[in-house]
């Protein structure tokens, strides 16, 4: 089982998960040409993707889904709320899933995780090949007991570290946007991501990735330092999914 990022941040997000011949794309906030170029960087052909899973309807996650799906004949999976809110991107149909029910696509078992975020019916995911578990958690306003329970004991984690609370407070955003980003339906701070790690069993953890970093209200070094303290590891062991370069394949 392995995973990679095509890019992570406010200007576009997409993540690949692959196991036993099944390749899934989570979100697509890029154009068709940009998606194809970023897939090529990871040696993936778009028509080899079994499905696109959409976490929620915000532009940086969903704007390219309909066009990429139509261009390459890829099925789309999302919640009913996400589908209803994504019609503005041309997404007219999808296979619907309940964010509380486990399902499978090919060789990959998908556990959706309902999360608090200012979207219609958002979900994050845990992926498994039956032996290993990769947890993906971004675009979440705060940590719930359910999140703590289902993300426990993963073999790899990609976790949102959107902002440093101090940088957000002193940064260039208007007060309304600061309140939205730092609020209970916004995005996880470095400290919130670290607090989640402190509650989890990390005994099986092989990879820890900081994702969805704000380019105005965070730095990779701050995110890595916060997670490293919670995970009791060196900061440079923690990878960062970058907006431009994404993250190369990581095998579990």
C-alpha positions as CSV (number, residue, x, y, z in Angstrom):
1,X,0.0,0.0,0.0
2,X,1.3,3.5,-0.8
3,X,0.1,7.1,-1.0
4,X,1.2,10.4,-2.5
5,X,0.1,14.0,-2.9
6,X,-0.3,15.9,-6.1
7,X,-0.5,19.1,-4.1
8,X,-1.8,20.3,-0.8
9,X,-2.9,23.8,0.2
10,X,-5.4,26.5,-0.5
11,X,-4.7,26.6,-4.2
12,X,-5.5,22.9,-4.9
13,X,-5.6,19.5,-3.3
14,X,-5.4,15.9,-4.5
15,X,-4.1,12.7,-2.9
16,X,-3.4,9.3,-4.4
17,X,-3.9,6.0,-2.5
18,X,-2.9,2.7,-4.1
19,X,-3.1,-1.0,-3.1
20,X,-3.0,-4.3,-5.0
21,X,-3.7,-2.7,-8.3
22,X,-6.4,-0.3,-7.2
23,X,-5.6,3.4,-7.4
24,X,-7.9,6.1,-5.9
25,X,-7.7,9.8,-6.2
26,X,-9.0,11.8,-3.2
27,X,-10.2,15.3,-4.3
28,X,-9.1,17.2,-7.4
29,X,-8.7,20.9,-7.1
30,X,-6.7,21.3,-10.3
31,X,-7.5,21.7,-14.0
32,X,-7.4,18.7,-16.3
33,X,-3.9,19.6,-17.7
34,X,-2.5,20.4,-14.3
35,X,-3.9,17.1,-12.9
36,X,-2.4,15.1,-15.8
37,X,1.0,16.8,-15.3
38,X,1.0,16.2,-11.6
39,X,0.0,12.5,-12.1
40,X,2.8,12.1,-14.6
41,X,5.2,13.4,-12.0
42,X,4.2,10.3,-10.0
43,X,4.2,8.0,-13.0
44,X,0.4,7.5,-12.9
45,X,-1.9,7.5,-16.0
46,X,-5.2,9.1,-15.3
47,X,-7.2,6.3,-16.9
48,X,-5.7,3.9,-14.4
49,X,-7.6,5.6,-11.5
50,X,-10.5,3.5,-10.2
51,X,-12.4,6.4,-8.6
52,X,-12.3,9.9,-7.4
53,X,-13.4,10.4,-3.8
54,X,-14.5,13.9,-2.9
55,X,-14.1,15.1,0.8
56,X,-16.2,18.2,0.3
57,X,-17.3,20.9,-2.2
58,X,-14.8,23.7,-1.5
59,X,-13.1,24.9,-4.6
60,X,-9.6,23.8,-3.7
61,X,-10.8,20.2,-3.3
62,X,-13.6,19.8,-5.9
63,X,-13.3,22.3,-8.7
64,X,-11.5,19.9,-11.1
65,X,-13.4,16.7,-10.2
66,X,-16.2,16.8,-12.8
67,X,-13.8,17.8,-15.7
68,X,-11.2,15.2,-14.8
69,X,-13.8,12.5,-14.2
70,X,-15.4,13.2,-17.6
71,X,-12.2,13.5,-19.5
72,X,-10.8,10.1,-18.3
73,X,-14.0,8.2,-17.5
74,X,-13.4,8.0,-13.8
75,X,-16.3,7.3,-11.4
76,X,-16.9,9.8,-8.6
77,X,-17.8,8.9,-5.1
78,X,-19.1,11.5,-2.5
79,X,-21.8,12.2,0.1
80,X,-25.2,13.4,-1.0
81,X,-24.5,16.8,0.5
82,X,-21.2,17.1,-1.3
83,X,-22.9,16.2,-4.6
84,X,-25.7,18.7,-4.1
85,X,-23.2,21.4,-3.4
86,X,-20.9,20.6,-6.3
87,X,-23.2,21.2,-9.2
88,X,-21.6,24.6,-9.8
89,X,-18.5,22.6,-11.0
90,X,-20.6,20.6,-13.4
91,X,-20.7,17.5,-11.2
92,X,-24.2,16.1,-11.9
93,X,-24.0,12.5,-10.7
94,X,-21.9,10.3,-8.4
95,X,-21.9,7.1,-6.4
96,X,-23.1,8.2,-3.0
97,X,-21.8,7.0,0.3
98,X,-22.9,7.4,3.9
99,X,-20.1,9.1,5.9
100,X,-20.7,6.6,8.7
101,X,-20.6,3.4,6.6
102,X,-17.5,1.5,5.5
103,X,-17.3,0.5,1.8
104,X,-14.8,-0.9,-0.7
105,X,-13.5,0.1,-4.1
106,X,-11.4,-2.7,-5.6
107,X,-8.8,-3.8,-3.2
108,X,-9.2,-0.8,-0.9
109,X,-11.5,-0.6,2.1
110,X,-12.6,2.9,2.7
111,X,-13.8,4.2,6.1
112,X,-15.3,7.6,5.8
113,X,-15.0,9.9,8.8
114,X,-17.6,12.7,9.4
115,X,-15.8,15.8,10.4
116,X,-16.7,19.3,11.6
117,X,-16.1,21.7,8.7
118,X,-18.1,24.5,7.0
119,X,-19.2,22.4,4.1
120,X,-22.5,20.6,3.3
121,X,-21.6,17.0,4.3
122,X,-17.8,16.7,4.6
123,X,-15.9,13.5,5.2
124,X,-12.3,12.5,5.6
125,X,-11.0,8.9,5.1
126,X,-9.1,5.9,6.4
127,X,-7.9,3.5,3.8
128,X,-6.9,-0.1,4.3
129,X,-5.7,-3.1,2.3
130,X,-6.7,-5.5,5.1
131,X,-3.3,-5.3,6.8
132,X,-2.3,-1.6,6.8
133,X,-4.2,1.6,7.5
134,X,-3.6,5.1,6.0
135,X,-5.5,7.9,7.7
136,X,-6.1,11.2,6.0
137,X,-7.5,14.2,8.0
138,X,-7.7,17.7,6.6
139,X,-10.3,20.5,6.5
140,X,-11.4,19.9,10.0
141,X,-12.4,22.6,12.5
142,X,-11.8,20.7,15.7
143,X,-11.1,17.2,17.0
144,X,-14.0,15.0,18.1
145,X,-14.0,11.8,20.1
146,X,-15.0,10.0,16.9
147,X,-12.0,11.2,15.1
148,X,-9.7,10.2,18.0
149,X,-11.2,6.7,18.0
150,X,-11.1,5.9,14.3
151,X,-7.6,7.4,13.6
152,X,-6.0,5.4,16.5
153,X,-3.3,2.9,15.5
154,X,-2.8,3.9,11.8
155,X,0.3,2.9,9.9
156,X,0.5,6.3,8.2
157,X,-1.1,9.6,8.8
158,X,-1.6,12.7,6.7
159,X,-2.9,15.4,9.0
160,X,-3.9,19.0,8.4
161,X,-1.6,21.6,10.0
162,X,-3.2,24.6,8.4
163,X,-2.0,27.4,10.6
164,X,0.0,28.6,13.6
165,X,-2.4,30.3,15.9
166,X,-0.1,33.2,16.5
167,X,0.7,33.8,12.9
168,X,-3.0,33.6,12.0
169,X,-3.9,36.2,14.7
170,X,-1.1,38.6,13.6
171,X,-1.4,37.8,9.8
172,X,-3.0,39.6,6.9
173,X,-6.4,38.0,6.8
174,X,-9.4,40.2,7.6
175,X,-11.0,39.5,11.0
176,X,-13.9,37.5,9.5
177,X,-11.6,35.1,7.7
178,X,-9.4,34.7,10.8
179,X,-12.5,33.8,12.8
180,X,-13.6,31.3,10.1
181,X,-10.2,29.6,9.7
182,X,-9.5,29.4,13.5
183,X,-13.1,28.6,14.4
184,X,-14.7,25.2,15.2
185,X,-15.8,24.6,11.6
186,X,-12.5,25.9,10.0
187,X,-9.1,24.3,9.9
188,X,-6.8,22.5,12.3
189,X,-3.9,24.5,13.7
190,X,-0.5,23.0,14.4
191,X,-1.4,22.8,18.1
192,X,-4.7,21.0,17.4
193,X,-3.0,18.5,15.1
194,X,-0.4,17.8,17.8
195,X,-3.0,17.4,20.4
196,X,-4.7,14.8,18.3
197,X,-1.4,12.9,17.9
198,X,-1.0,12.9,21.7
199,X,-4.2,10.9,22.1
200,X,-3.4,8.3,19.5
201,X,-1.5,5.0,19.6
202,X,1.4,5.6,17.3
203,X,3.1,2.3,17.8
204,X,2.6,1.2,14.2
205,X,3.2,4.6,12.6
206,X,5.6,4.5,9.6
207,X,4.8,7.9,8.0
208,X,3.6,11.2,9.4
209,X,2.8,14.0,6.9
210,X,1.8,17.6,7.6
211,X,-0.7,18.8,5.0
212,X,-2.8,21.8,3.9
213,X,-0.3,24.3,5.3
214,X,-1.3,28.0,4.8
215,X,1.4,29.9,2.9
216,X,0.5,33.1,4.9
217,X,-0.1,31.7,8.4
218,X,2.3,28.8,8.8
219,X,5.7,27.4,7.9
220,X,6.8,23.8,7.4
221,X,9.3,24.2,10.3
222,X,6.5,25.3,12.8
223,X,4.3,22.4,11.7
224,X,7.0,19.8,11.9
225,X,8.1,21.1,15.3
226,X,4.6,20.8,16.7
227,X,4.0,17.3,15.4
228,X,7.5,16.1,16.4
229,X,7.0,17.1,20.0
230,X,3.7,15.1,20.1
231,X,5.0,12.1,18.2
232,X,8.3,12.1,20.1
233,X,10.4,12.1,17.0
234,X,12.8,14.4,15.1
235,X,11.2,17.2,13.1
236,X,12.9,16.2,9.9
237,X,11.3,12.7,10.1
238,X,7.9,14.4,9.4
239,X,7.2,15.0,5.8
240,X,5.3,18.0,4.4
241,X,2.8,17.8,1.5
242,X,3.7,20.9,-0.5
243,X,1.4,23.1,-2.6
244,X,3.6,23.0,-5.7
245,X,5.5,19.7,-5.4
246,X,3.0,17.6,-3.4
247,X,4.6,14.5,-1.9
248,X,6.3,11.6,-3.6
249,X,5.1,8.1,-3.1
250,X,5.4,6.7,0.4
251,X,5.1,3.0,0.9
252,X,3.5,1.5,4.0
